[in-house]
Amino acid sequence: MTRPRNINYEREATREAARGVCDPSPLIEFSEARASCLSGEYVTDPMLVAQGRDRVRDAKEELSDCRNHLVWWLEENHGDEKAQDAFFALRHILLAYDLLCRE
């Protein structure tokens, strides 16, 4: 089963989450581009959303992947000027994962 995507809701929810924190535009643009090119894994039309998936589990898996990429980058680039930003991003990934694990 599928349902149509609500692009306006997706954008507004992201903007609201970013309010007072950062500019959400880069993530919105990147996310929409990825959804369009990777949609074939679950649906044939990028404007459809596959239903019946465990979205919280999917999000936790993606956060786990993000954690891996960040710690590997930090290990390989510990002296880089972006290391502190990557570390703070890792902290936010941990917070997001913790929030999704609460019952």
Secondary structure as UniProt FT lines:
FT   STRAND          2..4
FT   HELIX           7..18
FT   TURN            19..21
FT   HELIX           25..38
FT   HELIX           39..41
FT   TURN            46..47
FT   STRAND          48..50
FT   HELIX           55..76
FT   TURN            78..79
FT   TURN            81..82
FT   HELIX           83..101
//
